Structures are given as structure tokens and as C-alpha cells.
Amino acid sequence: MTSTAGAPQAKLGGKVDRQRRRMVKLIAVGGAGAIASPWVFQSSRAAAKTIKIGMITPETGPIAAFGEPSKWVAEGVSKALGDGIMVAGDKHPVQILNRDSQSNANRASEVAAQLINNDKVDIMIASSTSDTTNPVADQCELAGVPCVTSDDPWQAWFFGRKGDPKKGFDWTYHFFWGFDMVANMFAEMWLTLPTNKTVGVMLTNDPDGVAASDPVHGLPATIKSHGFDVHYLGLYPPLSDDFSSQIAELKKANCDIACGIFNPPQFAIFWTQCAQQGYRPKIVTPPKALLFPTAVEALGDRGAGMSTEVWWSHHHPFKSGLTGETAQQYCDAYEKASGKQWTQPLGFKHANLEVAIDALKRSNKLEASAIRDAIAATDYQSIVGPITWKGGPTNPVPNVCITPLVGGQWVKGTKFKYDLNVVFNKTAPNVPLDSPFVPIQYS
């Protein structure tokens, strides 16, 4: 009896041999690609590079109110971007690396260096006063990293970094209003009320205050050009807690108007000491100090009637080129999500990311110089208004784009304790008025 146990194995071996011979023939004729299945090609391709955006704002420290909405803005933009953006024909995921400058210039410089050297960011953004924007921009300029900053008067950013109007900078770009704009706007707003036209001005001894003290283009000189009698009280230490001597000078000069650059905590001290010393000006307009609801609420019932610059509000007639949301819709979304009142930096934090993402999308390759060139060619409609560095009336010096500015006044609120109303719009008529400008009412 003959055994057949090995027959199936022999047949199988013959089949395998025939398959091997067929594969050899295919490779000889068409190369390895002739037999590769689609999944082989897909698995062999490198994953798309993740674009990294460094984002630095002050979330803690004396000016933490400027950076309060940063995380919410970054999370919202990340969600809007979904699985990525197209750059030069390829889709890339985007990662926003949000960092806290701690309201400290040295810390801002340190985290910028970390994002550049360790995280290898493709583009950097930073905002909220010279203590953050300037050191971050300086690090980017040195390292050759494209950078867009905002929310700092442009003279403090440009001249504070020793910028030359004939040359500009190579890697860093900025958008915001200037000290000349705010001084002219304040003066024109004050002229709408009857006063003795005597103004007391005091400034912080920091980059913002030093820039604002410029003898030709600064606050005192510009206000004086409108016919006001200006008493300039000089520079005071940024963390001062005693303003007795300055208040005594304001009273002696009979200043109906008080104007000065303060961090919010310092202004609260100043205004309390004004009450203690019986100084009751008709108008108080401190740049920077009263931009936020929390800063005004800290003044108690004496916050009503304070006036300030308004660079963005829920009533500004602009919408995001990224999400399509209007200023009103964006503020409403923030208040619903956070339970907090909208603040002015909210719009500029969003616009900073908008502009950076727009430049990335228009870049012809994911390289620093190409991204930088795309920034320079920006002509974009953002939630804070049009942004361009292509030259024209909104570019007073290279690398700078100015944005609209109007006057505001804090009044008793409905939903929140205080509302910020637009009360002067001659400087930007497309921004609607909420109420007339009125003198401070003392009880």
C-alpha cells in the first residue's frame, strides 16, 4: 500500500515556487513598484511635519489681566484649525505652544529662547506691553525666527528696540496703535467737555513710560499741542505705593484732568490716595491702567466715570478672517464659556494668531525665510481690523501696522458691575458710539 501523506505538501511547495518565479519576473520587468500595494506606499511616506506656533503673553504677575484670555483663545483657534492647514500643497497639523511671560521681561526672553531652541517653533507671536513683546521680538530677530507681536504702542516696540526707520527689522512685525494716536485722541475727547484745560501727566519708568515721555512725539508734547496747559510730573518707579507728592502737585496746579501710565494695581493705590487727599479731577484718563473690568471693579464705586483708550470692543465692526465670527459673537462666546466679561486683549490675542496662520497658509514653503516673506506681504482682514505691512498710511515705519483707536468710559453696568462704553469715535467713525462722554460724578 502506497502512502499519500506527502502529496498535498508537494503540491503546496510547487505552488509557492511558481509564485516566487512570478514575483522575480515582475521585479525584473517593472521593478519593486510593480508589486507594491497602495498601503506600502502610504506607510513609507513620512508623516506631515507639525507646525509649531509659539505664543507668549503675561498670564501671571502685575499685568496678568492682559493675558487672561490667552488659553481660551489658543484652544478656540486650535479647534477651528481641526486637523491642520495647507502650506505649499501639503496639509500640516498645527500646535500652539502657549507660554506665560509672568509680566517679566527676563522671563519673556527666557521662554522665547526655549521655544526657539528646544521646541523649534516655526513662527512666534507675543502680546501685551513692552515687557513681553520686546524681549520676545529681540530673541526672534537674533535667531532668524518669523515673529508677529501686538498690544503694545508701536513706538515702545520699535524705538524701544532701537529700530531705524530707514531699515526696520528683518524678522519681526507688529500691529497696534501709537502714543501719538492715543495722545491726540485723549486731547480731542477732553475738548468735548468744559474744563480749565490743565492736565497733569505722570508716567512709569518702564519701556512704555519712557517711550511715552518722548519730548517731541510723547504724551505731554502731543497733548500740549492741542492747547492744554500740561504739568508733566516725570517718571515714577513702576511698583510705587505712595503717590502723595504727585497728588500734591496735581492739586497745586489745579489740574481738572489727570492722565498717566499705570499698571492696574498702582492706579488703584493712586486713586485711593486721591480720595484721601481730596483731589477730585473732572476727567481721569490713565492709559493701560483701566482696560479691564477687574481693574475698574477693584476701585469699588469710584470706578464709574473713569475714561480710557479703546482699541477693541464687542461693538467694533470687524470679524475674524479665520472663523468668520464678529466681534460681538466672539465676546459673547467668551463670556458664555468663561463666565467673565469680555476684555480688550481678547480680540488682539485672536488677531495675533489669525495673522500668523494666514502667513503660514500663504508661505510657498515651510521655511523661516518663506514665512517671513509671507508676513511682509500680509493684507488681511482680522477681528481687530485690516492688517498689512505692504506700505501705506497704516505703516508709519517699516514692520509696523497701526490699528483703530477710540475713547471709552466706564459706566455702571447691567449684566456686570461696569460696562465700557465707546464715547468718542472721531478718530475711527466706523466704530459706533454707545453714550456721550461725561465728567466724573462724585458722591
Order of alpha helices (4+ residues) and beta strands (2+ residues): alpha-alpha-beta-alpha-beta-beta-beta-alpha-beta-alpha-beta-alpha-beta-alpha-beta-alpha-alpha-beta-alpha-beta-alpha-beta-alpha-beta-alpha-alpha-alpha-beta-beta-beta-beta-beta
